[in-house]
Amino acid sequence: MSAPPNRLELRGITKRFPGVLANDHVDLAVRPGEIHALLGENGAGKSTLVKIVYGVLQPDEGEILWEGRRVEIRSPHQARRLGIGMVFQHFTLFEALSVAENVALGIEQRCDRATLEQRIREVSETYGLPLDPGRDVHTLSVGERQRIEILRCLLQNPKLLVMDEPTSVLTPQEVDRLFATLRRLAAEGCSILYISHKLEEVKALCERATILRGGRVVAVCDPRVETARSMAETMVG
């Protein structure tokens, strides 16, 4: 049997801004059910690349393959329809609204309040993301707010979940809970593209890592057999 196609494959992705070559012919492949780290210093091109994956930005050159088929991702709406979810570093929540109201604003499907609250409870319990649908967001911790963003994605059954610096605001206990959630998703076949500066976390969680420097891919490695120092040295050159 031949191996299934990569969930996501980027070939020669290039993106220019005035005076800056943010992505320079970047190749990246993420397999089904893989937790794949995207590493690099600030300014290495990570954020630009994932914004291209999520349809926020368009590449100047290169192509995107989704499950072996060439696609153009023109908007986040189109990305979500393909099965791509993204949890941004800075949350997009309305503090005066409830958990359920915030979730409703962030998903494509429309359903009545009772049905939505039931789905929130079911998914949050299944994936270890406890949330009360009726609570107002302004009463929640930062970790609980992040769960809303993740839950929004999970309610749309993603095939690829992009996590941008997800542990930067979490307690150690919340990090452990998040990792358990991501490992369960990966075991069910969901791919995770994981952006982080915390190399010990990457070693604990990720199976492969693509390292960017100056907008280019400088290495693809298995972080489980690398040291944090060796990956850091590759990042800085």
N, CA, C and O of each residue as an XYZ file, in Angstrom:
948
protein
N       0.840     -1.199      0.000
C       0.000      0.000      0.000
C       0.870      1.243      0.000
O       1.852      1.326      0.739
N       0.507      2.207     -0.832
C       1.251      3.462     -0.854
C       0.822      4.324      0.328
O      -0.308      4.235      0.810
N       1.755      5.162      0.782
C       1.461      6.043      1.910
C       0.444      7.093      1.483
O       0.432      7.504      0.322
N      -0.415      7.536      2.410
C      -1.366      8.593      2.061
C      -0.620      9.880      1.741
O       0.496     10.077      2.220
N      -1.214     10.758      0.942
C      -0.542     12.025      0.637
C      -0.396     12.876      1.892
O      -1.114     12.694      2.874
N       0.539     13.798      1.838
C       0.668     14.748      2.937
C      -0.644     15.488      3.126
O      -1.350     15.783      2.162
N      -0.964     15.784      4.378
C      -2.154     16.587      4.647
C      -1.991     17.979      4.022
O      -2.887     18.478      3.341
N      -0.835     18.586      4.270
C      -0.509     19.906      3.724
C       0.895     19.849      3.154
O       1.809     19.303      3.773
N       1.059     20.417      1.969
C       2.395     20.530      1.390
C       2.543     21.905      0.753
O       1.721     22.317     -0.066
N       3.594     22.602      1.138
C       3.937     23.891      0.546
C       5.175     23.696     -0.317
O       6.145     23.064      0.102
N       5.133     24.244     -1.523
C       6.263     24.116     -2.445
C       6.683     25.497     -2.943
O       5.926     26.184     -3.629
N       7.883     25.881     -2.590
C       8.451     27.117     -3.117
C       7.700     28.377     -2.730
O       7.652     29.333     -3.504
N       7.109     28.388     -1.533
C       6.301     29.547     -1.134
C       7.204     30.763     -0.906
O       8.148     30.718     -0.117
N       6.891     31.845     -1.614
C       7.646     33.094     -1.528
C       6.675     34.237     -1.282
O       5.639     34.343     -1.938
N       7.028     35.096     -0.319
C       6.208     36.265     -0.007
C       7.114     37.457      0.265
O       8.004     37.411      1.115
N       6.857     38.535     -0.492
C       7.644     39.760     -0.344
C       6.774     40.880      0.209
O       5.600     41.013     -0.138
N       7.378     41.674      1.073
C       6.820     42.952      1.496
C       7.848     44.020      1.140
O       9.002     43.684      0.873
N       7.465     45.293      1.127
C       8.444     46.333      0.776
C       9.711     46.235      1.630
O       9.675     46.424      2.846
N      10.815     45.940      0.974
C      12.101     45.855      1.662
C      12.356     44.568      2.409
O      13.403     44.418      3.040
N      11.415     43.627      2.353
C      11.551     42.386      3.132
C      11.138     41.185      2.283
O      10.080     41.187      1.653
N      11.990     40.163      2.276
C      11.627     38.869      1.693
C      11.261     37.961      2.866
O      12.128     37.325      3.465
N       9.967     37.909      3.186
C       9.519     37.228      4.410
C       9.611     35.714      4.292
O      10.023     35.041      5.237
N       9.231     35.174      3.142
C       9.353     33.737      2.855
C      10.069     33.577      1.527
O       9.677     34.170      0.522
N      11.121     32.772      1.529
C      11.990     32.638      0.359
C      12.004     31.176     -0.091
O      12.818     30.378      0.372
N      11.083     30.842     -1.006
C      10.997     29.497     -1.575
C      10.947     28.424     -0.481
O      11.786     27.526     -0.421
N       9.944     28.551      0.369
C       9.781     27.645      1.513
C       9.048     26.375      1.092
O       7.995     26.433      0.458
N       9.617     25.235      1.451
C       8.962     23.935      1.312
C       8.615     23.423      2.709
O       9.419     23.526      3.636
N       7.419     22.876      2.847
C       6.973     22.338      4.137
C       5.968     21.232      3.868
O       5.090     21.378      3.017
N       6.094     20.125      4.590
C       5.133     19.029      4.451
C       4.690     18.571      5.834
O       5.515     18.331      6.716
N       3.370     18.454      6.014
C       2.790     17.982      7.270
C       1.951     16.744      6.964
O       1.050     16.783      6.126
N       2.256     15.653      7.651
C       1.580     14.380      7.392
C       0.278     14.275      8.185
O       0.094     14.999      9.164
N      -0.619     13.390      7.780
C      -1.824     13.151      8.579
C      -1.456     12.674      9.984
O      -0.612     11.793     10.143
N      -2.090     13.257     10.998
C      -1.866     12.835     12.367
C      -0.521     13.202     12.955
O      -0.137     12.685     14.004
N       0.198     14.093     12.288
C       1.534     14.491     12.755
C       1.463     15.792     13.547
O       0.709     16.700     13.197
N       2.257     15.878     14.624
C       2.455     17.150     15.323
C       3.794     17.698     14.856
O       4.849     17.175     15.213
N       3.740     18.749     14.060
C       4.908     19.268     13.334
C       5.214     20.679     13.827
O       4.355     21.559     13.765
N       6.426     20.896     14.312
C       6.815     22.212     14.818
C       7.334     23.090     13.684
O       7.996     22.618     12.760
N       7.017     24.377     13.780
C       7.588     25.388     12.896
C       8.390     26.333     13.781
O       7.832     27.056     14.606
N       9.711     26.317     13.595
C      10.614     27.024     14.496
C      11.366     28.129     13.767
O      11.544     28.084     12.550
N      11.800     29.116     14.533
C      12.601     30.215     14.002
C      12.542     31.392     14.947
O      11.609     31.524     15.739
N      13.544     32.244     14.858
C      13.543     33.454     15.672
C      12.434     34.394     15.208
O      11.823     34.175     14.161
N      12.180     35.438     15.991
C      11.268     36.490     15.537
C      11.792     37.060     14.224
O      12.979     37.361     14.097
N      10.893     37.205     13.246
C      11.300     37.715     11.947
C      11.785     36.652     10.981
O      12.191     36.975      9.865
N      11.749     35.373     11.394
C      12.222     34.297     10.516
C      11.239     33.972      9.400
O      11.609     33.348      8.405
N       9.967     34.399      9.566
C       8.976     34.149      8.523
C       7.872     33.198      8.917
O       7.054     32.823      8.076
N       7.827     32.795     10.190
C       6.827     31.814     10.629
C       5.406     32.352     10.513
O       4.530     31.698      9.948
N       5.186     33.545     11.049
C       3.828     34.103     11.054
C       3.320     34.346      9.642
O       2.154     34.091      9.344
N       4.195     34.841      8.773
C       3.796     35.043      7.378
C       3.372     33.722      6.750
O       2.363     33.653      6.049
N       4.152     32.674      7.008
C       3.865     31.378      6.390
C       2.520     30.825      6.845
O       1.743     30.342      6.022
N       2.234     30.887      8.142
C       0.963     30.314      8.597
C      -0.219     31.193      8.188
O      -1.331     30.691      8.023
N       0.004     32.486      8.023
C      -1.070     33.333      7.502
C      -1.380     32.977      6.052
O      -2.524     33.109      5.615
N      -0.386     32.532      5.308
C      -0.625     32.044      3.945
C      -1.420     30.734      3.994
O      -2.350     30.542      3.212
N      -1.055     29.842      4.906
C      -1.780     28.574      5.052
C      -3.243     28.826      5.396
O      -4.129     28.112      4.927
N      -3.492     29.846      6.218
C      -4.854     30.124      6.684
C      -5.600     31.107      5.777
O      -6.737     31.473      6.076
N      -4.991     31.532      4.695
C      -5.694     32.378      3.739
C      -5.736     33.851      4.086
O      -6.427     34.622      3.420
N      -4.998     34.263      5.131
C      -4.960     35.683      5.495
C      -4.103     36.456      4.500
O      -4.413     37.597      4.157
N      -3.016     35.825      4.035
C      -2.127     36.401      3.030
C      -2.061     35.468      1.831
O      -2.335     34.273      1.945
N      -1.694     36.025      0.678
C      -1.524     35.241     -0.539
C      -0.042     35.198     -0.906
O       0.638     36.220     -0.811
N       0.478     34.036     -1.326
C       1.889     33.970     -1.716
C       2.123     34.670     -3.051
O       1.227     34.742     -3.892
N       3.329     35.180     -3.233
C       3.713     35.752     -4.526
C       4.140     34.662     -5.502
O       3.951     34.792     -6.711
N       4.713     33.594     -4.970
C       5.135     32.451     -5.783
C       4.893     31.176     -4.983
O       4.697     31.203     -3.768
N       4.915     30.047     -5.715
C       4.802     28.754     -5.061
C       3.397     28.190     -5.117
O       2.471     28.828     -5.619
N       3.254     26.978     -4.590
C       1.954     26.324     -4.619
C       1.675     25.606     -3.303
O       2.581     25.228     -2.560
N       0.384     25.436     -3.051
C      -0.105     24.752     -1.856
C      -0.849     23.501     -2.295
O      -1.732     23.565     -3.150
N      -0.492     22.366     -1.708
C      -1.214     21.122     -1.958
C      -1.922     20.704     -0.676
O      -1.329     20.681      0.403
N      -3.194     20.376     -0.816
C      -4.010     19.918      0.315
C      -4.447     18.496      0.016
O      -5.233     18.254     -0.900
N      -3.927     17.551      0.803
C      -4.205     16.127      0.600
C      -3.910     15.714     -0.844
O      -4.666     14.969     -1.467
N      -2.780     16.226     -1.354
C      -2.303     15.854     -2.676
C      -2.879     16.640     -3.831
O      -2.506     16.420     -4.983
N      -3.790     17.561     -3.534
C      -4.450     18.327     -4.598
C      -4.064     19.796     -4.483
O      -4.101     20.373     -3.396
N      -3.695     20.394     -5.605
C      -3.300     21.801     -5.580
C      -4.519     22.685     -5.295
O      -5.580     22.522     -5.900
N      -4.341     23.617     -4.366
C      -5.430     24.523     -3.992
C      -4.893     25.948     -3.897
O      -3.692     26.171     -3.742
N      -5.813     26.905     -3.994
C      -5.519     28.297     -3.678
C      -6.402     28.680     -2.497
O      -7.627     28.579     -2.570
N      -5.779     29.118     -1.417
C      -6.528     29.455     -0.203
C      -6.644     30.969     -0.145
O      -5.718     31.656      0.285
N      -7.777     31.477     -0.576
C      -7.962     32.916     -0.759
C      -8.469     33.636      0.485
O      -8.450     34.866      0.539
N      -8.924     32.882      1.485
C      -9.506     33.523      2.667
C      -9.535     32.527      3.817
O      -9.468     31.320      3.584
N      -9.634     33.010      5.062
C      -9.825     32.092      6.186
C     -11.090     31.245      6.042
O     -11.109     30.084      6.449
N     -12.133     31.815      5.470
C     -13.362     31.052      5.244
C     -13.077     29.831      4.367
O     -13.549     28.729      4.648
N     -12.303     30.040      3.306
C     -11.960     28.928      2.423
C     -11.062     27.922      3.143
O     -11.203     26.713      2.954
N     -10.138     28.422      3.969
C      -9.276     27.521      4.746
C     -10.114     26.631      5.659
O      -9.891     25.423      5.736
N     -11.075     27.234      6.345
C     -11.926     26.452      7.249
C     -12.741     25.423      6.487
O     -12.959     24.317      6.982
N     -13.192     25.769      5.298
C     -13.967     24.804      4.505
C     -13.112     23.613      4.091
O     -13.620     22.498      3.968
N     -11.823     23.837      3.875
C     -10.922     22.723      3.564
C     -10.702     21.827      4.785
O     -10.456     20.627      4.653
N     -10.793     22.430      5.979
C     -10.530     21.687      7.202
C      -9.340     22.216      7.976
O      -8.731     21.485      8.757
N      -8.998     23.494      7.765
C      -7.876     24.121      8.459
C      -8.423     25.040      9.545
O      -9.205     25.947      9.261
N      -8.012     24.805     10.781
C      -8.370     25.678     11.893
C      -7.129     26.347     12.434
O      -6.040     25.778     12.370
N      -7.275     27.554     12.970
C      -6.110     28.263     13.515
C      -6.454     28.908     14.841
O      -7.478     29.578     14.980
N      -5.577     28.694     15.816
C      -5.685     29.353     17.117
C      -4.570     30.389     17.184
O      -3.395     30.047     17.320
N      -4.953     31.657     17.088
C      -3.972     32.738     17.060
C      -3.419     32.992     18.459
O      -4.036     32.643     19.465
N      -2.241     33.609     18.494
C      -1.607     33.946     19.767
C      -2.453     34.950     20.547
O      -2.548     34.876     21.772
N      -3.063     35.884     19.828
C      -3.907     36.896     20.465
C      -5.362     36.540     20.186
O      -5.777     36.469     19.029
N      -6.127     36.319     21.232
C      -7.481     35.799     21.095
C      -8.421     36.848     20.510
O      -8.209     38.051     20.664
N      -9.460     36.368     19.836
C     -10.469     37.249     19.230
C     -11.808     36.966     19.894
O     -12.708     36.388     19.285
N     -11.928     37.382     21.149
C     -13.123     37.102     21.935
C     -13.775     38.398     22.401
O     -13.108     39.415     22.592
N     -15.091     38.338     22.580
C     -15.846     39.463     23.124
C     -16.079     39.205     24.610
O     -16.793     38.272     24.978
N     -15.477     40.034     25.463
C     -15.480     39.764     26.899
C     -16.864     39.846     27.524
O     -17.128     39.167     28.517
N     -17.751     40.660     26.966
C     -19.077     40.839     27.563
C     -20.036     39.709     27.201
O     -21.129     39.619     27.761
N     -19.633     38.844     26.265
C     -20.502     37.752     25.821
C     -20.124     36.454     26.527
O     -19.054     36.340     27.125
N     -21.021     35.485     26.445
C     -20.780     34.184     27.069
C     -19.887     33.317     26.187
O     -19.598     33.653     25.038
N     -19.461     32.198     26.755
C     -18.694     31.218     25.992
C     -19.464     30.792     24.747
O     -18.922     30.810     23.642
N     -20.730     30.407     24.922
C     -21.535     29.930     23.792
C     -21.712     31.012     22.735
O     -21.649     30.727     21.539
N     -21.930     32.251     23.166
C     -22.116     33.343     22.204
C     -20.841     33.589     21.409
O     -20.905     33.852     20.208
N     -19.691     33.508     22.058
C     -18.426     33.668     21.348
C     -18.185     32.525     20.368
O     -17.715     32.748     19.252
N     -18.506     31.309     20.780
C     -18.345     30.168     19.875
C     -19.248     30.333     18.655
O     -18.824     30.082     17.527
N     -20.491     30.757     18.880
C     -21.445     30.917     17.775
C     -20.942     31.922     16.745
O     -21.161     31.748     15.547
N     -20.267     32.974     17.211
C     -19.753     33.989     16.291
C     -18.585     33.477     15.457
O     -18.278     34.038     14.405
N     -17.929     32.407     15.926
C     -16.721     31.957     15.259
C     -16.868     30.723     14.406
O     -15.871     30.233     13.874
N     -18.070     30.199     14.252
C     -18.245     28.988     13.450
C     -19.235     29.233     12.321
O     -20.079     30.126     12.385
N     -19.103     28.414     11.290
C     -19.921     28.585     10.089
C     -21.349     28.072     10.303
O     -22.316     28.678      9.840
N     -21.463     26.931     11.023
C     -22.778     26.305     11.161
C     -23.685     27.141     12.067
O     -23.225     27.792     13.006
N     -24.962     27.105     11.766
C     -25.947     27.794     12.602
C     -26.842     26.756     13.266
O     -27.340     25.845     12.604
N     -27.045     26.892     14.573
C     -27.960     25.997     15.282
C     -28.519     26.750     16.479
O     -28.018     27.816     16.837
N     -29.563     26.194     17.100
C     -30.174     26.900     18.229
C     -29.267     26.822     19.452
O     -28.355     25.998     19.520
N     -29.540     27.701     20.414
C     -28.669     27.864     21.583
C     -28.511     26.559     22.365
O     -27.398     26.200     22.749
N     -29.607     25.855     22.602
C     -29.535     24.624     23.394
C     -28.664     23.573     22.709
O     -27.865     22.898     23.358
N     -28.825     23.442     21.385
C     -28.023     22.471     20.632
C     -26.550     22.833     20.684
O     -25.695     21.968     20.878
N     -26.253     24.128     20.510
C     -24.861     24.572     20.545
C     -24.241     24.315     21.917
O     -23.115     23.826     22.010
N     -24.971     24.643     22.979
C     -24.426     24.434     24.325
C     -24.165     22.952     24.586
O     -23.177     22.597     25.228
N     -25.047     22.093     24.089
C     -24.837     20.657     24.252
C     -23.587     20.196     23.502
O     -22.809     19.392     24.016
N     -23.400     20.707     22.292
C     -22.206     20.343     21.508
C     -20.940     20.840     22.197
O     -19.928     20.140     22.221
N     -20.994     22.050     22.759
C     -19.833     22.585     23.479
C     -19.474     21.668     24.644
O     -18.304     21.348     24.850
N     -20.485     21.247     25.404
C     -20.224     20.363     26.551
C     -19.619     19.034     26.092
O     -18.660     18.540     26.686
N     -20.189     18.465     25.035
C     -19.712     17.167     24.558
C     -18.265     17.240     24.089
O     -17.436     16.415     24.474
N     -17.965     18.242     23.250
C     -16.612     18.346     22.697
C     -15.611     18.728     23.780
O     -14.491     18.219     23.799
N     -16.010     19.623     24.681
C     -15.080     20.044     25.732
C     -14.749     18.886     26.667
O     -13.614     18.767     27.127
N     -15.730     18.033     26.951
C     -15.467     16.870     27.804
C     -14.622     15.827     27.074
O     -13.717     15.235     27.661
N     -14.917     15.608     25.806
C     -14.180     14.614     25.028
C     -12.698     14.945     24.953
O     -11.855     14.055     25.061
N     -12.376     16.226     24.768
C     -10.988     16.621     24.536
C     -10.327     17.278     25.749
O      -9.272     17.899     25.619
N     -10.938     17.145     26.918
C     -10.306     17.665     28.122
C     -10.177     19.169     28.147
O      -9.158     19.707     28.579
N     -11.224     19.859     27.678
C     -11.232     21.322     27.630
C     -12.445     21.846     28.396
O     -13.335     22.445     27.792
N     -12.502     21.634     29.710
C     -13.733     21.956     30.444
C     -14.116     23.428     30.343
O     -13.315     24.317     30.631
N     -15.360     23.664     29.927
C     -15.901     25.017     29.776
C     -17.389     24.996     30.094
O     -18.098     24.060     29.727
N     -17.852     26.029     30.774
C     -19.280     26.232     31.006
C     -19.796     27.149     29.904
O     -19.394     28.311     29.851
N     -20.679     26.664     29.015
C     -21.139     27.493     27.894
C     -21.799     28.795     28.317
O     -21.798     29.763     27.558
N     -22.366     28.832     29.524
C     -23.099     30.013     29.950
C     -22.262     31.082     30.627
O     -22.758     32.178     30.886
N     -20.999     30.787     30.920
C     -20.176     31.769     31.632
C     -19.743     32.907     30.717
O     -19.479     32.702     29.533
N     -19.676     34.113     31.286
C     -19.187     35.261     30.529
C     -17.671     35.190     30.417
O     -16.983     34.772     31.348
N     -17.163     35.605     29.260
C     -15.732     35.480     28.991
C     -14.893     36.301     29.967
O     -13.787     35.892     30.321
N     -15.401     37.450     30.406
C     -14.582     38.306     31.277
C     -14.302     37.665     32.632
O     -13.447     38.149     33.374
N     -15.012     36.580     32.970
C     -14.772     35.884     34.241
C     -13.765     34.746     34.102
O     -13.442     34.091     35.093
N     -13.264     34.498     32.897
C     -12.426     33.327     32.641
C     -10.941     33.653     32.727
O     -10.530     34.790     32.496
N     -10.140     32.643     33.062
C      -8.683     32.772     33.025
C      -8.211     32.781     31.573
O      -8.970     32.480     30.652
N      -6.938     33.133     31.393
C      -6.380     33.142     30.038
C      -6.428     31.741     29.430
O      -6.747     31.580     28.252
N      -6.111     30.731     30.237
C      -6.153     29.367     29.731
C      -7.544     28.943     29.306
O      -7.709     28.252     28.301
N      -8.549     29.357     30.071
C      -9.934     29.035     29.713
C     -10.345     29.764     28.435
O     -11.095     29.224     27.622
N      -9.860     30.970     28.262
C     -10.178     31.706     27.028
C      -9.571     31.016     25.807
O     -10.188     30.954     24.743
N      -8.360     30.500     25.977
C      -7.751     29.770     24.868
C      -8.591     28.543     24.499
O      -8.701     28.189     23.326
N      -9.183     27.899     25.515
C     -10.019     26.725     25.229
C     -11.184     27.084     24.314
O     -11.593     26.271     23.485
N     -11.722     28.296     24.458
C     -12.817     28.719     23.570
C     -12.334     28.737     22.129
O     -13.026     28.254     21.233
N     -11.143     29.295     21.904
C     -10.600     29.366     20.544
C     -10.384     27.963     19.977
O     -10.700     27.701     18.816
N      -9.845     27.062     20.802
C      -9.628     25.691     20.338
C     -10.966     25.014     20.062
O     -11.124     24.317     19.060
N     -11.923     25.224     20.956
C     -13.241     24.613     20.805
C     -13.924     25.064     19.517
O     -14.547     24.260     18.825
N     -13.807     26.332     19.203
C     -14.363     26.836     17.933
C     -13.848     26.013     16.761
O     -14.607     25.620     15.875
N     -12.535     25.760     16.775
C     -11.948     24.975     15.690
C     -12.464     23.542     15.703
O     -12.814     22.996     14.656
N     -12.512     22.929     16.890
C     -12.889     21.518     16.971
C     -14.328     21.284     16.550
O     -14.649     20.220     16.021
N     -15.196     22.251     16.774
C     -16.595     22.106     16.361
C     -16.740     22.056     14.847
O     -17.798     21.691     14.334
N     -15.681     22.422     14.129
C     -15.718     22.381     12.667
C     -14.913     21.209     12.111
O     -14.611     21.158     10.919
N     -14.566     20.260     13.001
C     -13.902     19.011     12.601
C     -12.675     19.250     11.726
O     -12.651     18.817     10.574
N     -11.659     19.931     12.251
C     -10.500     20.261     11.420
C      -9.653     19.037     11.099
O      -9.599     18.077     11.868
N      -8.997     19.095      9.949
C      -7.992     18.094      9.589
C      -6.584     18.604      9.886
O      -5.642     17.820     10.006
N      -6.450     19.923     10.004
C      -5.178     20.551     10.362
C      -5.472     21.685     11.330
O      -6.298     22.554     11.052
N      -4.787     21.671     12.474
C      -4.944     22.724     13.466
C      -3.612     23.451     13.596
O      -2.591     22.839     13.910
N      -3.628     24.766     13.352
C      -2.426     25.593     13.462
C      -2.451     26.287     14.819
O      -3.408     26.988     15.147
N      -1.398     26.091     15.603
C      -1.296     26.675     16.941
C      -0.135     27.663     16.957
O       1.013     27.268     16.756
N      -0.421     28.944     17.195
C       0.599     29.993     17.173
C       0.984     30.366     18.605
O       0.223     31.039     19.300
N       2.166     29.927     19.043
C       2.680     30.216     20.394
C       1.611     29.937     21.470
O       1.309     30.821     22.272
N       1.045     28.738     21.497
C      -0.125     28.515     22.358
C       0.168     28.493     23.849
O      -0.741     28.700     24.652
N       1.422     28.248     24.243
C       1.694     28.111     25.679
C       2.280     29.371     26.300
O       2.642     29.363     27.477
N       2.381     30.446     25.540
C       3.057     31.648     26.042
C       2.339     32.258     27.237
O       2.957     32.973     28.026
N       1.039     31.989     27.387
C       0.259     32.607     28.468
C      -0.311     31.572     29.439
O      -1.163     31.905     30.263
N       0.149     30.322     29.350
C      -0.452     29.247     30.142
C       0.399     28.879     31.357
O       1.620     29.032     31.347
N      -0.271     28.391     32.400
C       0.428     27.816     33.547
C       0.946     26.426     33.164
O       0.477     25.852     32.182
N       1.908     25.872     33.922
C       2.386     24.515     33.617
C       1.259     23.479     33.578
O       1.279     22.576     32.741
N       0.280     23.603     34.475
C      -0.837     22.651     34.470
C      -1.677     22.804     33.198
O      -2.137     21.814     32.630
N      -1.870     24.037     32.761
C      -2.630     24.272     31.531
C      -1.866     23.765     30.312
O      -2.473     23.282     29.356
N      -0.542     23.873     30.340
C       0.273     23.331     29.244
C       0.092     21.819     29.159
O      -0.097     21.276     28.070
N       0.148     21.139     30.300
C      -0.043     19.683     30.311
C      -1.409     19.310     29.743
O      -1.527     18.351     28.980
N      -2.430     20.060     30.110
C      -3.784     19.784     29.616
C      -3.859     20.004     28.099
O      -4.465     19.210     27.379
N      -3.236     21.091     27.624
C      -3.225     21.372     26.186
C      -2.521     20.260     25.423
O      -3.016     19.805     24.392
N      -1.364     19.816     25.922
C      -0.620     18.767     25.230
C      -1.434     17.479     25.155
O      -1.407     16.789     24.136
N      -2.155     17.150     26.220
C      -3.002     15.955     26.195
C      -4.072     16.080     25.119
O      -4.377     15.114     24.420
N      -4.641     17.277     24.990
C      -5.651     17.517     23.953
C      -5.049     17.347     22.567
O      -5.638     16.684     21.713
N      -3.870     17.946     22.332
C      -3.245     17.878     21.008
C      -2.836     16.450     20.663
O      -2.968     16.026     19.515
N      -2.344     15.713     21.646
C      -1.970     14.311     21.378
C      -3.197     13.474     21.026
O      -3.125     12.599     20.162
N      -4.304     13.734     21.679
C      -5.520     12.986     21.356
C      -5.977     13.313     19.933
O      -6.338     12.414     19.173
N      -5.962     14.596     19.576
C      -6.347     14.992     18.220
C      -5.456     14.314     17.185
O      -5.945     13.801     16.179
N      -4.145     14.315     17.435
C      -3.219     13.691     16.491
C      -3.489     12.194     16.369
O      -3.433     11.639     15.271
N      -3.782     11.542     17.492
C      -4.074     10.106     17.463
C      -5.317      9.806     16.637
O      -5.451      8.716     16.080
N      -6.229     10.778     16.560
C      -7.443     10.611     15.757
C      -7.225     10.998     14.294
O      -8.151     10.905     13.489
N      -6.005     11.434     13.941
C      -5.695     11.734     12.549
C      -5.584     13.198     12.206
O      -5.227     13.540     11.079
N      -5.887     14.086     13.163
C      -5.760     15.522     12.905
C      -4.278     15.898     12.913
O      -3.535     15.467     13.795
N      -3.851     16.689     11.950
C      -2.476     17.193     11.913
C      -2.394     18.482     12.721
O      -3.344     19.264     12.755
N      -1.250     18.698     13.374
C      -1.024     19.900     14.169
C       0.231     20.592     13.643
O       1.290     19.972     13.553
N       0.115     21.870     13.296
C       1.280     22.690     12.963
C       1.490     23.632     14.142
O       0.653     24.487     14.429
N       2.624     23.460     14.821
C       2.828     24.020     16.161
C       3.988     25.007     16.143
O       5.140     24.619     15.946
N       3.679     26.287     16.350
C       4.701     27.333     16.375
C       5.060     27.628     17.826
O       4.182     27.886     18.650
N       6.356     27.588     18.134
C       6.763     27.857     19.510
C       8.229     28.255     19.559
O       9.025     27.873     18.702
N       8.571     29.043     20.597
C       9.969     29.327     20.904
C      10.485     28.404     22.011
O      11.683     28.372     22.291
N       9.576     27.658     22.634
C       9.943     26.855     23.806
C      10.400     25.471     23.341
O       9.588     24.571     23.126
N      11.715     25.324     23.193
C      12.252     24.149     22.521
C      12.106     22.877     23.348
O      11.982     21.792     22.779
N      12.117     22.980     24.667
C      11.891     21.778     25.478
C      10.463     21.267     25.283
O      10.233     20.058     25.272
N       9.511     22.180     25.129
C       8.133     21.765     24.847
C       8.048     21.095     23.481
O       7.362     20.085     23.320
N       8.743     21.657     22.505
C       8.750     21.072     21.160
C       9.323     19.656     21.209
O       8.791     18.751     20.565
N      10.397     19.459     21.966
C      10.984     18.123     22.099
C       9.990     17.140     22.711
O       9.949     15.970     22.329
N       9.194     17.617     23.656
C       8.248     16.739     24.346
C       7.034     16.400     23.487
O       6.432     15.340     23.658
N       6.672     17.288     22.570
C       5.389     17.158     21.871
C       5.506     16.740     20.415
O       4.687     15.956     19.935
N       6.512     17.249     19.698
C       6.500     17.202     18.227
C       7.365     16.079     17.669
O       8.383     15.700     18.247
N       6.920     15.556     16.512
C       7.626     14.463     15.845
C       8.638     14.963     14.824
O       9.676     14.339     14.606
N       8.328     16.083     14.206
C       9.246     16.696     13.241
C       9.204     18.200     13.429
O       8.246     18.756     13.967
N      10.270     18.843     12.969
C      10.335     20.299     13.038
C      10.954     20.834     11.759
O      11.943     20.301     11.257
N      10.354     21.896     11.242
C      10.942     22.664     10.146
C      11.454     23.968     10.739
O      10.715     24.684     11.415
N      12.728     24.275     10.480
C      13.360     25.450     11.069
C      13.599     26.493      9.987
O      14.211     26.217      8.956
N      13.098     27.705     10.248
C      13.279     28.831      9.335
C      14.338     29.784      9.876
O      14.451     29.988     11.085
N      15.103     30.357      8.968
C      16.022     31.446      9.309
C      16.085     32.399      8.126
O      16.398     31.996      7.005
N      15.785     33.667      8.384
C      15.809     34.652      7.308
C      14.845     34.337      6.179
O      15.114     34.645      5.018
N      13.701     33.712      6.530
C      12.690     33.416      5.523
C      12.902     32.129      4.759
O      12.073     31.766      3.923
N      13.999     31.426      5.026
C      14.307     30.176      4.322
C      14.271     28.980      5.274
O      14.500     29.118      6.475
N      13.980     27.812      4.714
C      14.108     26.574      5.487
C      15.587     26.221      5.572
O      16.259     26.075      4.551
N      16.092     26.085      6.804
C      17.500     25.723      6.983
C      17.659     24.303      7.517
O      18.761     23.755      7.486
N      16.571     23.695      8.009
C      16.658     22.314      8.490
C      15.269     21.740      8.682
O      14.314     22.456      8.984
N      15.176     20.426      8.500
C      14.015     19.642      8.932
C      14.583     18.531      9.807
O      15.461     17.784      9.373
N      14.087     18.420     11.037
C      14.703     17.485     11.979
C      13.647     16.809     12.842
O      12.472     17.178     12.830
N      14.102     15.806     13.592
C      13.277     15.150     14.605
C      13.664     15.753     15.952
O      14.731     15.432     16.476
N      12.828     16.615     16.527
C      13.223     17.291     17.772
C      13.416     16.340     18.942
O      14.066     16.694     19.926
N      12.860     15.139     18.849
C      12.997     14.181     19.943
C      14.435     13.690     20.091
O      14.840     13.270     21.175
N      15.210     13.743     18.998
C      16.603     13.286     19.059
C      17.591     14.450     19.021
O      18.794     14.244     19.175
N      17.095     15.661     18.817
C      17.941     16.854     18.891
C      17.987     17.349     20.334
O      17.182     16.938     21.170
N      18.927     18.225     20.610
C      18.906     18.948     21.880
C      18.297     20.323     21.640
O      18.282     20.824     20.515
N      17.796     20.923     22.716
C      17.284     22.288     22.582
C      18.385     23.208     22.071
O      18.124     24.116     21.282
N      19.619     22.974     22.523
C      20.734     23.820     22.094
C      21.006     23.665     20.603
O      21.234     24.656     19.910
N      20.986     22.433     20.103
C      21.280     22.233     18.675
C      20.222     22.899     17.802
O      20.543     23.467     16.759
N      18.955     22.830     18.228
C      17.903     23.495     17.449
C      18.038     25.006     17.534
O      17.833     25.704     16.541
N      18.385     25.520     18.720
C      18.571     26.963     18.872
C      19.717     27.452     18.001
O      19.622     28.516     17.389
N      20.801     26.683     17.942
C      21.939     27.080     17.112
C      21.569     27.087     15.636
O      22.031     27.946     14.884
N      20.740     26.138     15.215
C      20.278     26.129     13.825
C      19.398     27.336     13.539
O      19.459     27.909     12.452
N      18.581     27.723     14.512
C      17.701     28.880     14.334
C      18.487     30.173     14.143
O      18.112     31.016     13.329
N      19.577     30.329     14.892
C      20.312     31.605     14.848
C      21.453     31.589     13.835
O      21.904     32.649     13.401
N      21.928     30.393     13.449
C      22.970     30.302     12.432
C      24.372     30.534     12.967
O      25.339     30.483     12.207
